[in-house]
Amino acid sequence: MIHNVKIRSQYYNALKSGLKKFEIRKNDRGYKVGDLLALNEIDNGGNYTDRAAVCKIVYILDGFEGLSADYVALGVELLLADSGGTYDG
């Protein structure tokens, strides 16, 4: 399954550079290991930029006392970045 989500520029840049290997997300989509995240960059004004990335979910941390009950930490592997435009699956 492909999940299309937004990502702010500062987090997109950290993901693209390899510094950030996780996403904290509300678990309202039924994320599963092996699913893909299509991360469409937005600027501080909430407008889409022309950059997108695709990541594979490789690990899911849920039920951890440091996370709200309805949130998960997703371990991700970057597959594609700066694909030009938003990714819609």
N, C-alpha and C positions, 0 to 999 in steps of 0.2 A: 504494500500500500504506500502511496505517496501522500505526505501531509504538507500542504502549502501554508507556510507561516511567514510572518514578517520578522525582520531582524534590524535593529538600529545599527547605524554605520560603525560606531565604536566596537560593537560586538562582532560585526561582520569582518572588520579589519583584523581583529584578534584571531578569529576563526581561520581566515584566509592565510594568515602568517604562520599558523600552526601553534600559536600560544594557547589558544582556547580549544579544548577537545570535548566540550560538554555543552548542553543546553539545559536550562531550568525552565520547565514548561508546566502549565496547568494541564493535568491529565484528563482533558475533556475530549480526547480524540482516540482513546484506546491504543496508545502507542505500543508497539511490539518490537522486540529485537529483530533486525532484518528489514524493517520498514525504512523508507527514505524520507528525509526532510528536505523540502524545497524551500530554501531560505531566501526570501526576496527582501533586499535591502531597502530601508526607508531612512530618510534624513530626519533631523530633529523636528521638522515641521510635519512629519508623518507622510511625506510625499515619497512615492517610489522613485528610486534612482534607476540607473540602467545596469545594476549588478545583481546577480543571483548566484547562489551556490547550492549544490546538492550534496547531502551527507547521508551516510548509512548509520542507523542506530545499532550500536554494537553492545550496549549495556544499559540497563535501566535500574536506577536506585529509587525505590519507593518505600514508604512506611518508615522512613528514617526520622527520628525525633526532631531533627533540625529543619525538616521540610514541613510545610503545611500539609494537612491530610490529603488535599486534592492536587498536590504538585509532585513532580518527579524530576530527577536529574538524569538526563540522557547522555550517555557516553556516545560520541559520534566520531566517524571517520570521514574526512573530507574526500569526496570523489571528483567534484567539478566546481570551479569557481570562476566568476566573471563571465558567465555564459551569455551575457548581453540580453538585457530585458528581463522581465519577470518570467519565472518558470511556472507553467500551469499544468504540468503532468501530461 
